[in-house]
Amino acid sequence: MEYLLLISVLSILSLFLWFWALIDIVKSRFAIQYGNSLWLFLIIILPVIGPIVYFLLKRKMTIKKKRQFKPKFNH
């Protein structure tokens, strides 16, 4: 019974981390051109280890500066 509870909690945490990684990958800007596709593929293939590796390596592979809103209006 205790093992069932432990497995359930770990499964829910793993699922939460997986969804969080998917959403974060879509929102992030990567330094390499196919970064989003590469990470999405990795997360889908390795659903437990993939998000952990992604969050450990994310800072090295993403562009840190924010997008700037500079509209060019014609007057």
C-alpha positions in Angstrom: 0.0 0.0 0.0 2.8 2.4 0.8 4.5 1.6 -2.5 1.4 2.4 -4.4 1.2 5.9 -2.7 4.9 6.5 -3.5 4.5 5.5 -7.1 1.4 7.7 -7.4 3.1 10.8 -6.0 6.2 10.3 -8.2 4.0 9.7 -11.3 2.0 13.0 -10.6 5.3 14.9 -10.1 6.8 13.5 -13.2 3.7 14.4 -15.2 3.7 17.9 -13.8 7.4 18.3 -14.7 6.8 17.0 -18.2 4.0 19.5 -18.9 6.0 22.3 -17.4 8.9 21.5 -19.6 6.7 21.3 -22.7 5.2 24.7 -22.0 8.6 26.2 -21.2 10.2 24.9 -24.4 7.5 26.4 -26.5 7.9 29.8 -24.8 11.8 29.8 -24.8 14.1 31.2 -27.5 17.1 29.0 -28.2 20.5 30.0 -29.5 20.4 27.2 -32.1 17.9 27.2 -34.9 16.2 23.9 -34.2 16.4 24.0 -30.4 12.6 23.9 -29.8 12.2 20.8 -32.1 15.2 19.1 -30.6 14.1 19.5 -27.0 10.4 18.6 -27.8 11.7 15.4 -29.4 13.8 14.6 -26.4 11.0 15.3 -23.9 8.6 13.1 -25.8 11.1 10.2 -26.2 12.4 10.4 -22.6 9.4 11.6 -20.5 11.0 11.2 -17.1 14.7 12.0 -17.7 14.1 14.5 -20.6 12.6 17.3 -18.5 15.3 17.0 -15.8 18.0 17.3 -18.4 16.2 20.2 -20.1 16.0 22.2 -16.9 19.6 21.5 -16.1 20.9 22.7 -19.5 18.3 25.4 -20.3 20.4 28.4 -19.2 23.3 27.5 -21.4 21.1 27.0 -24.5 18.6 29.8 -24.4 18.9 33.5 -25.4 18.7 35.6 -22.2 17.6 39.0 -23.5 13.9 39.7 -23.7 12.2 40.5 -26.9 11.7 44.3 -27.4 8.5 45.7 -28.7 9.5 48.3 -31.3 6.6 49.0 -33.6 7.2 51.1 -36.7 4.1 53.2 -37.4 3.8 55.1 -40.6 2.6 58.7 -40.0 
